[in-house]
Amino acid sequence: MEMIRKMMQDRLGQLRHIIHQAERDLQAAPAGTLRICTSGHFTRYYHCHEGTDKNGQYIRASETELIRALAQKDYDTRILRAAREEVEMIERNLAKQGALVAPEEIFSRLSEGRQQLVHPVWLPYEEYAEKWQNQTYERKPIGDDVPEYYTNRGERVRSKSEILLANQMDGMDLKYHYEKPLQLINGIVIYPDFTVLQKSTRKTVYLEHFGMMDDSGYVSAGIQRLDLYADSGIILGENLFVTYETKKSPINMRRIETLFKNWFC
């Protein structure tokens, strides 16, 4: 329910921008309306004023500025009307939502005794996320020659940047798995840096960190990896996300926090 409310509020913001733009443009529009008459290959334009006959006054084709201004006025009038109607509809729905209970909230509102007697159709997020987090899997082995880096959760990772990324997700209460195996459509098994539970949708998405983008060989291998994902329907920007850095441009955690809020919350 909260996700739907946010979507409607975002739409309200778009509509109010449209209304503001249309109202501003209409203030500068000429009086009257445009009538267009097409006969064969010929098109004639007429300027109709309030209080005069509906046929209007003929506009010469050379008066393009007036023709375009009247046509634009008609468009702006229509879009303004449609936007206002949609705003009214959304505001009515938002008002109703205050009294509605989302189906997924029913289970959490039951007494503990009743919760033990029923099988929930939709688990509360906290319970769902806990089950998702508690999945067991065999991680990709880390060789003895790799320096030991540990996250706040006590996980061993392969780089200092991965510590920062993991700790950022942990601090935002995001659920993730580090290097959980993923079998692609061609049978190849890869180990995404992070497998993440997206809060708003409960979808499983993936995060790869490319830490040596100033190395051409590393970049080439990274592109091949992205192609493997795409072949299996895991698309960059949809269910696959990427962070990156170079020696001169290290990871920026303020930017990472903003990205994680947009990608995973």
ABEGO torsion letter per residue (X at the ends): XAAAAAAAAAAAAAAAAAAAAAAAAAAABBBEBBBBBBBEABBBBBBBBBGBBAAEBBBBAABAAAAAAAAAAAAAAAAAAAAAAAAAAAAAAAAAAAABBBAAAAAAABBAAAAAABBBABBBAAAAAAAAAABBBBBBBBBAABBBBBBAAGBBBABAAAAAAAAAAAAAGBBBBBGBBBBBAAGBBBBBABBBBBAAAGBBBBBBBBABAABAAAAAAAAAAAAAAAAAGBBBGAABBBBBBBAABBBBAAAAAAAAAAAAX
